[in-house]
Amino acid sequence: MSYADSIARPRFFGCPKWLGFQHNGYPVVELKDYLRIRRPNEGLEPVQAETTEERAASTQSLLTFGLLEAVIWDHVPENELVVTDNFGTLVLSRKHLIGLMEVWIDRIRRCQSGEAGHWLKRAHENIREAHSLMMGMSKSRFLVFKPLGIDAPSMICLVALIGEALHNAKGVFPSTTGQGFSWNMAWVQENPNDLTNEMVTDGWCPSVAQYLYNTASVSSLEFATACGPARDGKYHGDCSAATCSRYIIDAKTYTPKHLSSCPSSSASPSDKRCTFSAPVFNDVKGLLLDKQVPVITLAEGSDPNSVELKVHRSTELAYVAISHVWADGLGSSTEAGLPACQLRRLADLASKVLPGAAIWLDGICIPEADDLRGEAIGLMARTYRDATAVLVLDGGLQHCRTTEPLGVTILRVLTSGWMRRLWTLQEALLAKELHLVFAGDSLLLLKDVLPRSKDMMLNPHLTDLAKELFRLTKLSSDDDYRIGDVARSLEWRATNRPSDETLAIASLLGLQPAVLVHLNAEERMMQLLRAIGKMPRNVLFLSGFKLRSPGFRWAPTSFMDTHAGSSGGAMLSTRGSDARLTPRGLEATYYAFLFPLTTFQTGQRWSLKVVKSGRLYRVSDLSKGRCSYTCDMLLLNDNLSVGAAGPCVAVLRHNGLMLKGADRSYGFKSIKSAFSQSRYRRARLQESCRMPTQEPDGRAPAAIDNDDSQYSDWSGFLSSSDTNGGDSDSQDQDEQDDEDEEEEEQEDSSESSDESSDDEDTIPNPPDGLGPAATIQELHTTINDWAKSWGFAVNRHNSRNKKNDIYTRYEIRCDRFGQPRPSRSAGLRKTPTRKCGCKWQGAAVLGLEGWTFINNSDPDRRIHNHGPSLHPSAHP
């Protein structure tokens, strides 16, 4: 099915009914003024008296005509988008959208350089405004479009398609500004799985449908549903959203396939004439043990049903390396060999690339024996890097004609089995030339499949679908190839040997696979991360299982299992490496919410309220299963704007200790910490409340959650105003912070809640069992550090119990324990007192594992009679 001859599914990509809002006859204005000039005294938010039908009509026009005019800054008459369908109904159509983009792009190219900057800024701001409106409406599942009935999904997708087209065309400006926008909020509808279900019904593999749904743009999904899946005869009834069963093989029963044109492919085992041919085992073994890459040439023998394979050093002659998927039938080993029909075809295909070239294929050049396989894997990077060319053989692509439109070819490559396998990533990235085999054994270079800039400007689906193909060229064209690039390429790949993951990517990151071969899977990942040393700090937010070794419990066991889109997690950043691996763990700077120790149930939704600003943050636990978890901190990669959502992790700090860098016990701060033994749980945080522009008394509102301050080292504070590294501003800010904290000594900044909120002046008790510690001095320091993080301090008193001349119990008291003495003003005391009659106390007890803390059983001894005092000088 070709794209030109197909019709996109009307459920999501049809033409929604036009509700008749009056658009024509008004000047071009910014998006925020579109409704105001058509309805005086009204802005973006409709008046209360407006009916649901009228609101739907105005919103429909605002996010189509209003958005287009505000960005391209030209009139867009109704007849550009409103057409009459076959039933005589007025509907919205994108038929003329590409034409509008072409005119706009031409105007941009002809405008003066001074005008371009202003135009770009205006375009970006209006697209951002529309995106914000759509994000807001997604929270109510686009209830505003309910009057459209069955056309509502198409209307939502139409706005997203227009937004993507405008943002994509905006790239023609000489320089771009601002971040990109994802319009995938369009899938926040009543039944978000409807689209993938329809794709599966149409023949897509469930795993490919899920992959596209979670990674592709709305424009790409429209294109993919219109094209349909590759008609390669593969059955996907046994596949799942996570795995394609067609690529899962059983090594015990696996058998290489003959060509479909070979008579032996359909003959009984006793009647097969095309025999298996294999190279001389000792020749291959000798080269591998000598750290040399073996390559093969074919020679016809006296038997027409077999071929003779000769082994050569790769340095002796040019060769073509074969990249393939085992499930397509070319998997084997040096000992077993391959059918002669397959070997002859491989030699013919290699000759098309380079006449007389030798070939390298894992199925004949890698022995089955583990020690020799390890040697071959250690040489794998060199094998593909030194090859004259790499030839890609994929069963699905070989049903695709090279005469198909470029977009269809890109889609077929992107969704091929070859793009979903682990080892093929390295094979593609290291290739000098990558040739793809299509129907009829036609060849196309990967670079000839990539779209041109002109085509991408007008077709956002080309830009989106081709991004992974462009990533396959990044290593050869850009030295700045990082772990983020590798991780993103691995997210939806799979292998029948999961432990091979680090072996397959080590060479891409500057590590020789040979040093990993003899380690187990976890040790391989640890060694790889040590070799990398630095990585993006958002590695903490990747989904999937984590390593169990101390110092690495933040690290994923596999980058293939992250599947960020399907599980709500993050994709590893490809920009910068702002986290550092240390002997203690991962050291990085994060935004954090600190709150009293709280226990939640798995799947429970809870919230955090920042008392000073009034902002409410909702937390959704993405974990599965039935259990509870305890935490006292949330970490975020970045601050959240109003209405935004992002991944976070819930952290239980080791032994309840404050992580260094946080100077207050509550609130939203930027902290720098090493993650070694802290436990954490992945979740999703959404900022749901707007912050007032002023406090009731007219002052600007305090906003701990908007604090841009960063910690420059483990304990140093770097003010947001200290942008040039000067000391004076930082010192002034520290002094001002000291004054503010003295004034607000007993004011909390945030609270956690599920159904109720704690009193904001309540000081929590240390957790029972805090410790264990080897000495009472060590435990006292631990308890005191914990206490200072909550606004008090402790003293050690009165060792009562003694066993075998060893003290086994001490009282631990608040530093304000006891009745106050006369103040300095009475003339009887020269130093200030801290005692205020507080009765709080616990105990330090010596047990089999060392010293631990326990709370007092008397309720009166578990409560402080004062609020927190957070300033460091309050607890010398």
TORKOL-98195 format. One record per residue (C-alpha): x, z, y; residue in three letters. Coordinates in steps of 0.02 Angstrom, whole numbers, plus 50000, padded with zeros to 5 digits. Layout:
XZYALA ...
This chain:
500005000050000MET 500744995150168SER 500505005250324TYR 499774990550420ALA 498414987750291ASP 497905005850268SER 496745017350361ILE 497225035450394ALA 496095048450320ARG 494655051950442PRO 494615070450396ARG 496165073650501PHE 496685057150579PHE 495065048450619GLY 494345044650791CYS 493385059750858PRO 491775057350953LYS 491955056451143TRP 490895069951223LEU 490695061151390GLY 491605072151515PHE 491775063751686GLN 493595058451696HIS 493635042851804ASN 493585043451993GLY 494825057452029TYR 496655057552085PRO 498105060851969VAL 498545079451970VAL 499515092251871GLU 498685098151711LEU 498275115051788LYS 497265106351925ASP 496345093851814TYR 494755104051791LEU 494845112251963ARG 494665096052060ILE 493225090551948ARG 492365107351957ARG 492735116752118PRO 493265134952104ASN 493765132651921GLU 495495131851847GLY 496075129651670LEU 494895143251608GLU 493075136951606PRO 491735146951697VAL 490645158751596GLN 489055148851627ALA 489755133551539GLU 488915129451374THR 489935127451216THR 489605108551219GLU 490175107251400GLU 491705117551366ARG 492155106551217ALA 491935090951324ALA 493015097351468SER 494375103651350THR 494355086951257GLN 494625077351418SER 495905089951486LEU 497035088551333LEU 496935069651319THR 496685060851486PHE 497245075951588GLY 498855078051488LEU 499285059551490LEU 499025057651678GLU 499985073651721ALA 501495067951621VAL 501605049251654ILE 500945052051831TRP 499795037151833ASP 497945033851812HIS 497335032151633VAL 495565025051641PRO 494315030151509GLU 494325013151427ASN 496145015651378GLU 495655028951251LEU 493745027951233VAL 493125013851121VAL 491535009951026THR 491635011250836ASP 490725000950707ASN 489195012150721PHE 489055010450911GLY 489745027850945THR 490985031251084LEU 492575038451007VAL 494345042451059LEU 495665030650991SER 497565029951004ARG 497555011050992LYS 498275009051167HIS 499415024351165LEU 501005014651122ILE 500635002751265GLY 500485017451385LEU 502145024151322MET 502995007251345GLU 502425006151526VAL 502965023951561TRP 504685021451481ILE 504935005551584ASP 504485014851744ARG 505705028651701ILE 507115016351674ARG 506765008051842ARG 506605024051943CYS 507995030352056GLN 509155043351983SER 508595056152111GLY 506775054052061GLU 507105055351875ALA 507565073751879GLY 505975078751970HIS 504905067751857TRP 505705074751700LEU 505425092651755LYS 503605089151797ARG 503335080351631ALA 504105094551533HIS 503095107951624GLU 501455099051593ASN 501845096251409ILE 502305114551396ARG 500665119451480GLU 499655109151355ALA 500655116351211HIS 500305133951273SER 498445130251283LEU 498445123651105MET 499385138951045MET 498085149951127GLY 496645140451050MET 497455141250878SER 497185160150878LYS 495305156950870SER 495565142550747ARG 495075130250885PHE 493305136950899LEU 493165127351063VAL 493005111050966PHE 491635117350850LYS 490295106550936PRO 491235091350869LEU 490765096250692GLY 491685086050561ILE 492675077650700ASP 493505094050752ALA 495045092150639PRO 495335074450703SER 495175080550883MET 496465094150856ILE 497665082050775CYS 497385069150912LEU 497985081351045VAL 499515085150939ALA 499875066650915LEU 499775063551104ILE 500895078551137GLY 502185072351012GLU 502135054651082ALA 502435060951260LEU 503825072751212HIS 504665059351108ASN 504595046351246ALA 505265059251368LYS 506945057051282GLY 507215040951381VAL 507655051151536PHE 509525050851575PRO 509605069551540SER 508345080851455THR 507855098551496THR 506945112451409GLY 506605115751227GLN 505635105051106GLY 503885109051049PHE 503125110050877SER 501315104450872TRP 501035110650695ASN 499825123550761MET 498595109350729ALA 498525115250548TRP 497865132450596VAL 496105127650546GLN 494775134750432GLU 495555127150277ASN 497405124050311PRO 497695117950132ASN 496435103950146ASP 497745091250197LEU 498945094850053THR 497485094949932ASN 496965077749991GLU 498765071549975MET 498865077849796VAL 497215069449757THR 497945053349824ASP 499415054649703GLY 500745064149797TRP 501775076649700CYS 501185094049757PRO 502985098949798SER 503225083549908VAL 501555086449993ALA 502055104450028GLN 503765098850090TYR 503005086550214LEU 501665098850269TYR 502965112150310ASN 504345101450383THR 503595085550454ALA 502765082950622SER 500915078850640VAL 501395060750677SER 502415060050516SER 500995067250414LEU 499785054450485GLU 501005040750438PHE 501315047750263ALA 499465049650223THR 499165031850281ALA 500575025050173CYS 500165035150020GLY 501445040049888PRO 502655028349802ALA 501775019649657ARG 503145022749530ASP 502045027449384GLY 502605045749380LYS 501325058849331TYR 501285074549437HIS 499855083949358GLY 501025097449294ASP 501955099649459CYS 501735114149580SER 501955116249767ALA 503695123149734ALA 504335111849595THR 504175094049532CYS 504105094949343SER 504745077149329ARG 506495083049375TYR 506565098049260ILE 507525093349104ILE 507925102548944ASP 509755100148905ALA 509425103048720LYS 508175088848704THR 508765077348844TYR 509215059448793THR 509885045648906PRO 508705030948928LYS 508935012548896HIS 508435000149031LEU 506594995949024SER 507104977648997SER 508194982348847CYS 507364979048677PRO 508014995648617SER 506985005148747SER 505415002848642SER 506185001248469ALA 506145014848338SER 507735025448322PRO 508215016548161SER 508014999348241ASP 509005001848401LYS 510304988248427ARG 510984993248598CYS 512235006648553THR 513005020748653PHE 514765017848719SER 515965031448773ALA 517745031948843PRO 519185039048743VAL 518965057848761PHE 520805062248764ASN 521125049748903ASP 519825058149013VAL 520415075448962LYS 522225071549002GLY 521845065449178LEU 520735080449217LEU 522055092749159LEU 523285083249268ASP 522105085749418LYS 521725067149423GLN 520035058449440VAL 519635046849292PRO 518725030449328VAL 518035017549206ILE 518074998749186THR 517094988649058LEU 517744976048933ALA 516644965948818GLU 517104967848634GLY 516644958148481SER 514994967648463ASP 513704961148590PRO 512734977448576ASN 514154988248641SER 515504988348774VAL 517264995048777GLU 517655007948913LEU 519415009148980LYS 520005024649075VAL 521085023349233HIS 521765034849366ARG 520725033549525SER 522315030149622THR 522655014349522GLU 521165003949578LEU 519665004449695ALA 518065011749624TYR 516225014449664VAL 515495031749630ALA 513715032749565ILE 512495045549637SER 510925047549533HIS 509595059449466VAL 509785064649285TRP 507915063949255ALA 507985045049281ASP 508995043249121GLY 510845041849167LEU 511355059549122GLY 512605061848982SER 514405067248950SER 516085059648906THR 515825064248724GLU 514075056548708ALA 514235041148821GLY 512825029848883LEU 511855014748818PRO 512804998348839ALA 511354990948938CYS 511505004449071GLN 513395002749082LEU 513304983849106ARG 512034985949245ARG 513104998949332LEU 514604987349326ALA 513554973049399ASP 512914984049541LEU 514664990249580ALA 515274972149587SER 513954968349720LYS 514794981349829VAL 516584977349780LEU 516974963649654PRO 517994970149508GLY 517784988349558ALA 517905002249431ALA 516515015049420ILE 516415033949418TRP 514865042049344LEU 514695060249294ASP 513815055049133GLY 515415047149065ILE 516805055049169CYS 516375073549148ILE 516575081448975PRO 515315093748908GLU 516625107148871ALA 516515120949003ASP 518375121449043ASP 518485102749072LEU 516845102549166ARG 517585115649281GLY 519095104649310GLU 517985089649351ALA 516915099949471ILE 518485105549559GLY 518885087149589LEU 517115082049636MET 517365081849824ALA 518915071149808ARG 517975059649689THR 516645054949815TYR 517765055749967ARG 519035043549894ASP 517755031149824ALA 517655014449913THR 515775016549915ALA 514405027249839VAL 512935018949753LEU 511255028049751VAL 510125025349600LEU 508405033249614ASP 506935028749502GLY 505675029549644GLY 506695019349767LEU 506885005649637GLN 505015002649652HIS 505145000549841CYS 505444983249915ARG 506694980750054THR 505404969950144THR 504304985250180GLU 504194991050362PRO 505625002150414LEU 504535017650425GLY 503945015450246VAL 505745013550185THR 506265029350276ILE 504785038750202LEU 505215032950026ARG 507035038450044VAL 506545055250119LEU 505305059149980THR 506355052149837SER 506945063049695GLY 508725059149747TRP 508455068049914MET 507795083549823ARG 509275086749708ARG 510735098449742LEU 512285088249701TRP 511705072549790THR 511925081049959LEU 513815081849940GLN 513865064549864GLU 512995057050015ALA 513935066850148LEU 515665062750081LEU 515335044150055ALA 516275031350159LYS 514835019350131GLU 513165024050054LEU 512215009849970HIS 510405012449913LEU 509715002249768VAL 507934995749793PHE 506774984949690ALA 507584969749611GLY 509284978349627ASP 509314974249813SER 510544984949912LEU 510384992650084LEU 511675002950175LEU 511025019750235LEU 511505015250413LYS 510345000050401ASP 508895011450355VAL 509105022350509LEU 507955017850655PRO 508575011650823ARG 508365022050980SER 507095009751051LYS 505995011150897ASP 506095030150896MET 505555031451078MET 503885023251038LEU 503635030050863ASN 503835048850851PRO 503595048350663HIS 505205038150646LEU 506175051050745THR 505505065150637ASP 505605057150465LEU 507365050650493ALA 508125067250550LYS 508675072050375GLU 509415054750348LEU 510375056350511PHE 511005073150448ARG 511785064050300LEU 512905054750422THR 513405069950524LYS 514935074850424LEU 515765057950447SER 515285055950629SER 515405073850692ASP 516715086850651ASP 515495100450704ASP 514655101650534TYR 514155119550496ARG 513305130750372ILE 511675128350467GLY 511715109650430ASP 512045112850246VAL 510705126250233ALA 509375115150312ARG 509785101050194SER 509695112650044LEU 508045121150084GLU 506985109449979TRP 508285104049851ARG 508375109949672ALA 509485109349519THR 509385113149334ASN 510945124149355ARG 510595136149502PRO 512325143749486SER 513065126949539ASP 512435128449718GLU 514025135349796THR 515085123149694LEU 514095108649765ALA 514285113749948ILE 515975122449955ALA 516955106850001SER 515735103150142LEU 516215119750221LEU 518095118750197GLY 518255128350034LEU 518975121249873GLN 517675122549732PRO 519065126549609ALA 519205144249677VAL 517375147449634LEU 517225139449463VAL 517665154949361HIS 516595167249463LEU 514785171849431ASN 513405165749548ALA 513365181049662GLU 515255181949677GLU 515295163349719ARG 514085165749863MET 515055180849928MET 516695171449919GLN 515935156550009LEU 515255167450149LEU 516935176250167ARG 517785159350185ALA 516555153950318ILE 516765170250413GLY 515535166350552LYS 513745160250543MET 512145159850646PRO 511415177150671ARG 509685171450619ASN 510325171250439VAL 509545188550433LEU 507795180850443PHE 507935168450300LEU 506665170850163SER 507055172349979GLY 508035184549871PHE 509575193449938LYS 511265197849863LEU 511395215349792ARG 513215219349830SER 513565231749972PRO 514015222650131GLY 513055207050077PHE 511275213250058ARG 510775202850209TRP 511375186650128ALA 510255174750029PRO 510625172249846THR 510245153849873SER 509955142450021PHE 508875131449910MET 507605145449892ASP 507305148950077THR 505905136150099HIS 505685142250278ALA 504125132450318GLY 503095138150170SER 503505156550187SER 503505159050375GLY 505365162350388GLY 506695154650497ALA 507785139550470MET 509625143250490LEU 510215137850660SER 511375122950673THR 512045128450843ARG 513375141450863GLY 514035154850747SER 513625171150834ASP 513695182850684ALA 515305188750605ARG 515615194450428LEU 516595210750424THR 517115222250281PRO 515585232850323ARG 514355218550326GLY 513615206450452LEU 513965210450634GLU 512795202550761ALA 511755206150915THR 509855207050899TYR 508345212450997TYR 507585228150922ALA 506075239350922PHE 506475257250877LEU 505065268850826PHE 504715284450722PRO 504975283250535LEU 503365275850464THR 502765270450292THR 501675254950267PHE 500865246550119GLN 501405229150066THR 500345216050152GLY 499695228450280GLN 499575221850457ARG 500155233950589TRP 500595233950772SER 501835240450898LEU 501345244951074LYS 502625245951214VAL 501865259951317VAL 502725255951481LYS 502215237651485SER 500615238651385GLY 501135224351273ARG 500495224251097LEU 501495216250956TYR 500635212750790ARG 501655213050630VAL 501165203250475SER 502055207650314ASP 502485191750219LEU 503005200450060SER 501995200049900LYS 501625213349772GLY 500935230849779ARG 502075244249846CYS 502495253450006SER 504005252750120TYR 504695264050254THR 505535258150414CYS 505995264050587ASP 506565248050672MET 506105229850693LEU 507425216750728LEU 507085200050814LEU 508235185450844ASN 507555182651020ASP 506345190351142ASN 504555184251124LEU 503565176651266SER 501715180051288VAL 500725172651145GLY 502255167751045ALA 502625172350865ALA 504245173350769GLY 505075180750616PRO 505715198550615CYS 506375210950490VAL 505825228850465ALA 507355239950445VAL 507625257050368LEU 509225262950449ARG 510475270350328HIS 510275289350323ASN 509175287850477GLY 510685285150588LEU 510565275950753MET 511405259050745LEU 512785258850874LYS 512375250451038GLY 510595257051061ALA 510615269651204ASP 508775274651196ARG 507705280751054SER 506235269651090TYR 505935252551161GLY 506495234651155PHE 508375233351166LYS 509795221951120SER 510895230250991ILE 512465225250900LYS 512575231550723SER 513415228750557ALA 512195226850414PHE 512945234350260SER 511805247550185GLN 510275246850296SER 508745240950202ARG 507605228250281TYR 505995219050249ARG 505535201950318ARG 503955200250422ALA 503205190250565ARG 502935196850740LEU 501695190250866GLN 501595195251049GLU 499745195651086SER 499455203951255CYS 499865197851430ARG 500855209451542MET 500155212751716PRO 501115205851862THR 501025222751951GLN 500745240951908GLU 499235249451990PRO 500345256752126ASP 501005239652171GLY 502715241352088ARG 503355227951973ALA 502985233651794PRO 504355241151690ALA 504705229851542ALA 505885236251411ILE 505385221551301ASP 505965209251435ASN 507655217651458ASP 508975204051456ASP 510405216451440SER 511675213651301GLN 512965224951223TYR 514695217551244SER 515455229051111ASP 514955243050995TRP 514505255051134SER 514765246151299GLY 513305240751406PHE 513315223751491LEU 512015221951627SER 511055205851645SER 511665205151824SER 513485206051767ASP 513565187551730THR 515315184851799ASN 516145199151708GLY 516305210051863GLY 516305228951850ASP 515415234352008SER 513695227951965ASP 513815235051790SER 514315252151856GLN 512905252351983ASP 511685247451847GLN 512325261451734ASP 512105274151873GLU 510355267951908GLN 509945268751722ASP 510565286751719ASP 509395291251863GLU 507935282351783ASP 508205290951617GLU 508305308151699GLU 506655304851787GLU 505865298151627GLU 506685310651510GLU 505075314451418GLN 504285297151420GLU 504245286451263ASP 504305267651280SER 503485261651119SER 502435267450975GLU 501965260750804SER 500225261350734SER 499095255050598ASP 497445263650638GLU 498065277350754SER 499515280550873SER 500705295250881ASP 500795305751036ASP 502105297751145GLU 503025314551174ASP 503105319450990THR 504865321350917ILE 504885317050732PRO 505735327250597ASN 507285320850509PRO 506855314250336PRO 507025326450192ASP 508565322650090GLY 509555316150239LEU 511315314350170GLY 512095317850049PRO 513735322450131ALA 515355329050057ALA 515525343250184THR 514365353450294ILE 515305346850446GLN 514945328850395GLU 513105332550366LEU 512985341850532HIS 513675326550621THR 512455315350530THR 510955326250576ILE 511545328050755ASN 511755309250776ASP 510005306650708TRP 509315320350821ALA 510115313050977LYS 509285296450941SER 507615305550957TRP 508025315751111GLY 508695332451049PHE 510235340050968ALA 510575352850832VAL 511705367850803ASN 512265375550638ARG 511935394150612HIS 512015408750490ASN 512655403850320SER 511605415050208ARG 511905409950029ASN 513575411149943LYS 514015406349764LYS 515745408249690ASN 516415411549865ASP 515665395049926ILE 514295394450058TYR 512795384549995THR 511535385150140ARG 511535384350331TYR 510135384850458GLU 510005369450568ILE 509185373250736ARG 508675363450888CYS 509925366051029ASP 508475373251131ARG 508095386350997PHE 507805403951065GLY 507165411651225GLN 507875405551391PRO 509115416551481ARG 509135419551668PRO 509585404051766SER 511105402251877ARG 510045406152029SER 509845424151966ALA 511695426851984GLY 511895432851804LEU 512405416351728ARG 513685403751787LYS 513205389151672THR 511505380851643PRO 510485385651490THR 509635373551371ARG 508575386451279LYS 506715385051307CYS 505955394851164GLY 505945380451040CYS 505665386350860LYS 506165370550768TRP 507365372950625GLN 507805365950454GLY 509135369250325ALA 510705361450253ALA 510815364550066VAL 512255361449947LEU 511705352549788GLY 512495343149645LEU 512755327449751GLU 513335336549908GLY 512545343250066TRP 510775337350110THR 509495341850242PHE 507755348950208ILE 506365352650332ASN 505635370150351ASN 504025373450255SER 503315383550401ASP 502295371650512PRO 502815381350668ASP 504645377650626ARG 504335358850614ARG 503755356350794ILE 504735355850957HIS 503985363651113ASN 504815350651225HIS 504925332051244GLY 506405320751207PRO 507905321251323SER 508715304351300LEU 510135304851424HIS 511835307451339PRO 512325321051462SER 510865331651400ALA 511755334351233HIS 513615337651264PRO 
